[in-house]
Amino acid sequence: MTGQTRITGIDAHAHIFRPDLPMVEGRRYSPAYDATLTDWFALQDANGLSHGVLIQPSFFGTDNSHIETALEAFPDRLRGIAVVDPDVSDAELDRLHARGFVGARLNLVGRNIDDFASSSWQTIFRRLAERQWQVEIQRSFDDLAEVVPAIAMSGVTVVIDHFGLPQGGIDIAKPSHQAFLGVLRRTPSVWVKLSAPYRSGQTPEVAAHSFALLRDACGGIDRFVWGSDWPHTQHERETNYDDQVARLRNLIPDAAERDRVLITNPTNLFRF
């Protein structure tokens, strides 16, 4: 990494936005404040983190330009996850790739589940895989066993957001939860992001139980990354950046294992 900042920790899930930017119709949320790159960097610096991944907010649709500007300004420090249409051109994918985007997001919350085994979806997933991109999924844990195998069969790497959103924690008494843990055991190309436990009502104790089950299913620590989910949209009053870093330290108290989740794993996954 000659000439680059040493990686001391990667925040693999954050958003930047301004409320005056164009937003898509039918969105579930509209921000009323600025979430700036400068503010996020200050929080990272204060917590000893050096790099990060910006995730395209769903309310901006496929206009990834706000993140693109940030990636152009800090090409070594940042990577991006875009939102793209399934029929996006190869030229546009290549252009985004050159800017520092390394994946595409599928926010499936509140949406009907498409037939991801169809030829049209498999084609775009294979095109992403050819560029070593990932597909990032946000969907309830109850549905992941239905969604993920069809995507992973294309050969693309799949990353599950926010512990998989298991409301109230993972419950092995639920067949759907057992089914997805089985998917994790059988599918080494599926990763899990330890982020935003508050979005599924998980206390630290419940999140620790969920993590233990996920870790067992993944056969170790090597398929986990961490994200702050800053600025914690719709949960700003109940948490903050420092709190999320502290929760990670409590979740993974072993420093060597935590370094794998904060440094080694995301360095490889996001190609820093």
ABEGO torsion letter per residue (X at the ends): XBGBBBBAEBBABBBBBBAABBBBBGBABBBABBBBAAAAAAAAAAAGBABBBBBBBAAAEABAAAAAAAAAABAAABBBBBBBBAABBAAAAAAAAAAGBABBBBBABGBBBBBAABAAAAAAAAAAAAAGBBBBBBBBAAAAAAAAAAAAAAGBBBBBBGGGGBBGEBBAABAAAAAAAAAAAABAABBBBBBGAAAAGBBAAAAAAAAAAAAAAAGEAAABBBBAGOAGBGAAAABBAAAAAAAAAAABABAAAAAAAAAAAAAAAAGX
